[in-house]
Amino acid sequence: MKTDNVIDVCIRSLEWACLRNYKGYSKFDALNSPLLRAVSGKSRFLRSAFVFGMSRMPVNIRPLFFVQKKQNPKGLALFARAYLNLYRATGNGFFKDEGLRLLKILLGISKLNEYSGHCWGYDHPWQNIAFFIPPYEPNCVVTCAAAEGFLQAYELTKKNEYLDVAESVANFILKDLSQIDVGPGMRCCSYDLHSSWKVINVNAFASAFLAKLYLLTKKEEYKVSSQAMMRWVISKKTYYHTWYYTDPPEASRITHDNYHTGFVLDSIQDYLEVLPNAEMKKIWHEGIDFYKSNLFTPDHAPKWMHDRTYPHDIHGSAQGIITFSRASAENPLHIDFAKSILKWTLLNLYSKTGGRFYYQKGRFWTKRFTLMRWSQAWMCYAMSCYLLISRRSNE
């Protein structure tokens, strides 16, 4: 696969999203339907059933229930980061301008005035087994995704306004999110503002972000908090070198799935680039080996979980491309694995005529509809990472 072909696909995919003003459906947006909101009321069971059921449908029934297409803050952040990566890979000023424009939109929908710092949430109400989150109420995952975009913008432009946003985000993470007691010398923040749900990849994200912020500011508070969070993440590693989604594991039906595993590994790699640790690096290498061996098929399709092959989810494809592209800094052979995942994805989950990515490929059918954040944004960002890193490796 030639690099120029990947650039063409990435640009075309971004154009597809841009033409729709980055508005679309999301995986868990069932309650953006006024009909389903009215029917479910305050029933946790009905809200969960509608959200879960719609995410599993073999066809996209959202139009039948008048689900509204919206700009998803996490999607905007991923598109912005994709554009900034493309600018670094190509030098085309349009990509830089569009990436920074999307970050400006994110600033406009931040909940800064209600909390200790800039923060963001999903554009839809979300009910799951642990909590209910109203639309746009901030959580750690969306906030960290957006914050990474502002860190990229600062590294690219050296404008303090972007670093100021990132420091403001740190205030939200350290002051507004619940701090859960997980033992001496360790720190665990909540996923959202109300629950005490201990999600491992969430704390890995926050730790990595704070480590990067420490590198730029040299503020000890960020370093200490980052180290305490990463100690907790590492303490939750299984004896076979991977992580569950939650602690305790039975708090979620998710065990060792594809993209959350990639999230943890990427975060550890980010952390180690700032705060090297030989034992932790060994753990990261072992985790990469588990990810490669247990969460992809022999033909490089993303498995749903370590013990379940189907469905092949586009988010798993994107995460594999990102993680193994980045891991090539430690082992150049990993870029070939990322390339193989990308090849499989373009053959199986890409609409060559439409310039968009499909949601999932099952054993017997493919869900040939596109979720703007889940499908398009993640793949645009994944391809931009692959392009940036593969070009560097060829220099």
N, C-alpha and C positions, 0 to 999 in steps of 0.2 A: 504494500500500500504506500503510495507516494505521499509525502507531506503536503504537496500542493493540493491533492485531492481532499485531504482532511481539512485544509483551510477552506476550500470551496464549500464543503458540507457544513462546516461550522458557521461560515458567513451566511449561507443560505438559511440555516436553521435560525440564526439570530434575526434575519430579515423576516422570516415567517412570524416570529414573536413580535417584532417591532410593528409590523403591519396591523397587528391586533392590539397595539398599545400595551402589550405584555399582560393583557387580561385573558383569563381562561378559567377552566375548572381546576379543582384540586382534589386530592385523594379523599380527604375527610370533610368535604364541604357540603354534605347533604343538608345541613341545617341552614344553608344559605337559601333554601327553598322556603318561601313564606307559607306554603301549604304544609310542609312537614314540621315547621316550627309550631304552627297553630295546632296541629294534631298532637304533637308530642308534649306541648306545654312544658311543665316542669318535671315530667316523668323521666327519671334517669334511665329506666329500662327502655322506653320508646326512643329517647334520643340516641342511646347507644345502638339500638337495633337499626335505626335509620342510617347512622353514620357507618356502622360496620357493614350493613347490607349493601349500601350503595357502592362502597369501596370494592366489594367482591363481585358485582354484577358483570356478566360476560359481555354486555353491551352498555353503552352510555345512555342511561335513562334520565339523566339530569334535565335535559330540555323538557321532558314530560312533566316534571315537577317544578318547572320555572326556577331552577337553581340559577342564581345570578353569577355571571362571569365577572371576576374581579382581579385587580392587581394584588398578588400575594407578596407581602413584604419580604419573605425569604426568597421568593422567586426573583424579585427585583434585585436583591443583593447578589444572587448567583449570576444573573445576567450582567450586572455591573462588573463583577469580578471576571467574568468571561471576556468582556470588552477590554478591560485593563490588561489582562493577559495577552489578548490579541495585539494590543498596541505594543506591548513589549516584544512580542514575537515578530511583528511586521513593520513597526514604525509608522503605521498609518494613523494620522492624527484624529480621524473621525472616530475610531474606536475609543480613544482616550476621552474625547468630548462626550460621547454617548454614555460611557461608563460613569463619568462624573455627573452627568445629568441625572442618571438613575439614582445615584447617591443623594442628590439634592431632593429628589422626590421622597426618598426615605426619611430625610430630615423633616420634611413637612408632615409626616404621619407618625413621627416619634411621640412617645408619651412622656417626654421630658417634663412637662409642666405638672404631671401627677406623681412623679417618683423622684428618686435622688439623682437620676441621670438618664441619658438617652436609653430607650428600650423599645422593643417592638414585639408584636404578637401576630398570630395568623389572622387572615381577613374573614374568617368564618367562626361561628361557635363550634366548640369541640367538646364532645362528651366521650370519655373513655372509662375504663374500669376504675381509674383512680380519682378522676376529677372532672369538673365541668369548667371550661374556660370560655368566657364571652368573647365575641369578635374584637380583635385588636388588643385585648388585654395581654400585657407583655409576659414572655416566658424566657427562660435562659437560652433555649436552642435558637429561636429566631433572632434574639438579641445578639448572640455570639456570631451568627452567620452575617448579620449586618455589620457588626463591628469589624469583622475581618475585611470587609470591603473598604472601610475607612482607613484601616491600617495599610492596605494596598495603595490607596490613594495618597497617603502620606509618604510612603516609601517612594512613590513615583514622582510626586510633585514637591515634597519637602515643605508643604504648606502646613503651618501649625493648626489651622482650623480643623484639619482632619484628625490630627493627633488629639486635639481637645475633645472631639467627639468620642474618640476611643477611651480617653480617661474618664469621660462622663459615664460611659457604659460600665466601666469598672466600679463606679459608685453604685450603680444599680445592682450589679452582681454581689458586691460585698455588703451592701446595706439593706437592700429591699428583699432579696430572696431569703427564705428561711435557711438558717444554718442548723443542720441536723447533727446531733451528737453521735460521732462514730469512733470516739476514742482519742486518747492523747496523741498530739503531733499530727493529727489528720483533720481534714475538713471536707464537708459534703454540703453542697447547697441543694435546694429543692428545684424541681423542674419548673414549677410555676409559683404563684404568690400564695397559694392556699394549702397545698398538700405537703405531706412529708415523704413523698415518693422519692426513693433514692435510685436515680437512673445513672448508670455508670458512665455512658458516653457523654452525658450532659456535663458531668464534672471534668471529664477529660477535655472537652471543648473549652470550658471556663479556665482550666489550668493552663492550657496552651496559649489562650489569648492573654492571660495575665503575664505569662512568661515573656511573650513578645513585647508586651507593654513595658515590662521591667527592662528589657534590653534597650528600649528607646528612651526611657525616662530615668533609669537607675533608681527608681523609688523602691525602697526595701519592702514596703507593704505588699507590693505586687509579687515580689519574689517569694516572700514568706507564705502568702496565700496560695500561690501557684504550687509551691512545693508540698504544702499540706494537702491540697486537693489531689495531686498526682500520687502522693503516698497512699491515699485511700484507694484510688483507681488501681494501682499496682497490687494492693493488698487483696483485691477481689479477683485476681487472676486464678483460673483453675489450674489444677496440676497438669492438665494437658494443653496449657498455653493459650487459653482464650478467655473471653469474658461473657458472662450473662448480660442481659439487658438491664435487669434490676437487682437490687439487693434488699431482701433475700430473693433468690431466683424465682420462687413460686409467686412473687408479686405480679408477674406478667406471664402471659402465654408465650411470649417471645423468649427463645432460648439463645442459641448462637446463630443469628441470622447474618445475612451478607453485609448490608451497608452499615449497620451499627458496629459491626466488628471493624470495618474499614475506618469508621469515624475514630474509634479508640486508637487504632494504630497510627493514623495520621496525626492525632493529637500528641501521642507519645513522641513521634518523630519531631514535631514542632518544638516540644518541650526540650528534647535533648539537644537541639540546635542552639538553645540558649543556655541550658543548665546540664552539661554532659554528666553522665553517670554510667559507668561500665556495666554494672549489674542490670540496670534498666535497659541498656542497649541490647544486652543478651536477651532479655525478656521480649523486646520489640522484634528481634530477629526470629525468635521462636514463634511469636504471634503471626508474623508474616508467613512463615512456613505453614502454620495451621490454616490461615486464611486461604492460601494458594491451594493447599491439598484437599481442604474439606468444603470450601464454599464456591467452587467452580467445577464444572463437568470436564471430562477429558477434551471436549471440543471448545472449551473456554466460555461456555454459557454460565451466567450467574445462577447459583442454586438459591432457593428461597431460604432454607436453613441448612445447617450442617447435615441433618438427617432427612431432609426433604428437598427433592430436586425442583419440583414445580410449585408455582409458576416461575418462569424466568422473568424477573422484574427489571424494568429499565433503570430503576434507581440502583440496583445491584450492578448492572453493567457500568453505569457512570462511576460508581464508587470504586469498582475494580480498576478502571482506567486511571482514576486519580491516584489511588493508593500505590499501584505498581509503577506508575510513571514517577511518582515522588520517591519511591523506594529505590529507584535506579541510581540515586545518588550514592547508595551504599553497595549496590550490586548492579552493574550495567545490564545484566541479563533480564532484570525485571521489566525493562522497557519493552522487551520482546513479548512478555506476557501481557502487558497493557495493550500492545498493538494487536495481539490475537483476540483479546476481549473486544476491542473496537471493531475488528473485522467481523466477528460473529454478530455484533450488534447491528452493524450496517447491513448485513445480509438478512437479518431476522426481525429487526424492530425499527427499521427506518423506511419511510415512504419516499422513494426516490422522486416520485412525481409531485409530492406535496411539500417536501422539505421539512418534514416533522417526524417525531419519534413516537412510536406506539407505546402503550402502557405495559402490557405483559404478553408473554407467549406461554400458553398452557400446553398440556400434553396433546390436546386435540384441537385447540383453536387459539387464535391470536386476538387479543383485545385491541382492535385497530382504531383506537381513539387516543387523543393526546391530552394529557393533563399538563397545563402550562408550567407549573412549578416542578411537579414530580417528574415529568418526562422531558420537556423541552429545556427548561432552565438547567437541570442537572447535567444533561448531555452536552449542552453548549459549554458549560463550565468544564466538564470532563475533557472535551476535545481541546479546549484552550490550554488546559494543563498539559495534556499530551504534546501539543504543538510546541509550547514553550520549552518543555524539558527535552523533547526529542531534538529540537533544533540546537539546544545548548550542547547536547551530547555529540552532535555531528560537527561542532565547531573545532 
